[in-house]
């Protein structure tokens, strides 16, 4: 099993406000929607997203609950052309997005904004992929060796790059042979031994597989946590968890 990321899910408190924000500022369009009695899921992405590109899933619960962000959840990162970082950030500022971390404060390597719920969105320079498409999702882990081993053994992901500083390290993971446009996973490990709170504003990562039952059988053979098996999810999807409790969904896409 070596599937690309299908989507990343976050929870929002005002669906219409969030939809307007992503559609206005990132030019996302609605790719799909699931309406249940108690919640709504909406899938978003650029108009011309790559076939292996990941989408953003907004989950809105109808009971008006609020959420805790937690610090185990980091951010999503979206792409802009190499020479358009400042221009793209200025475009967001002119559109009314709050100034959070501008390019200059990040040595003109990247920048950050926040959506209406406080989810952080990094803007990164890339010479491939549709503008504003999802480049990677960052999560924090408490044991880098365990995290790297989990993604290697369970999902056959390989390390594509890393950044090691004096106080932390970032490891980027993708399936072997994945397209450049496929979303990567960024594992952030801080050397000071800190623990993290998961919060409930952060939802999950979803991996696209060809056959749900076969993929689940592989995970069980590789001793992944049996969290929500396909049968318990009406054979539409399934969930496991990583070593830190981050939820990982298995899905098929028509």
C-alpha positions, 0 to 999 in steps of 0.5 A: 500500500502506497497511497497519496494524501486525499485530503486534510480535515479541519473543523470550523465554527461558521461554515459559510464564513469559512467557505467565503474565506477560502473561496475568496482569498484562495480561489478555492471551489467546492469539489464535493459535499456530504450533508448528514443530520448532525454535520456537514462536510465540504471539500475544497480545492483549486479549480485545476487541482492535480489528480494526485493533489490533496483537498481541504475538508471543512467539517461543520457540526450543527450543534454550534460547538466551539473548538480547542486548537491544541498544539499537536496540530500545526498548519497546512501550507499552500503554494505560490510561484517562486517569484510571487510570495510578497505579491501573493501576501499583499493580495491577501492583505488587500483582501482583508486577511489579517497580517500574521507573519509577513514574508520579511519576518520569515526571511522572505522564504515563506509567510503565514496567515490564519483563517477565521477559526485560527487555523494557520496557513503557510504560504510557500514558494514552489515552481510546480502545482496550481497556485494555492494548492496544498503543498504539505500539512504539518503535525507535531510529534513527540518521538521523531524515530517512532513517527518516521518508523510509523509512516515508513512501515505502515504506509510505505512513505519515504523521506523526501527532505529534512531540516534540522536546526539547533532546537527542532527538526522537520521531516517531509514524507511522501509515498515513493514515486508520488507526483511533485503536486501530491501533498507531503506530510511535515513531521515537526520534532522539538528537541526539548521533550515537550508534550502536546495537546491534540485539541478538537479543531484539528481533524485528520489526514486522509490517504487514498487507497485503491481497495479499502479492505486490502489496505486495512488488512495491510495495516492490521498486519503491520500492527497499526491501531484498529480504531474504526474498521471499514465495517464500522464505517459502512465500508465507506472508509476506515480510521487508524491513528499514529503513535501520537494519536493523530487520526489517519483515514483511509478512503477511495475516490471515485 
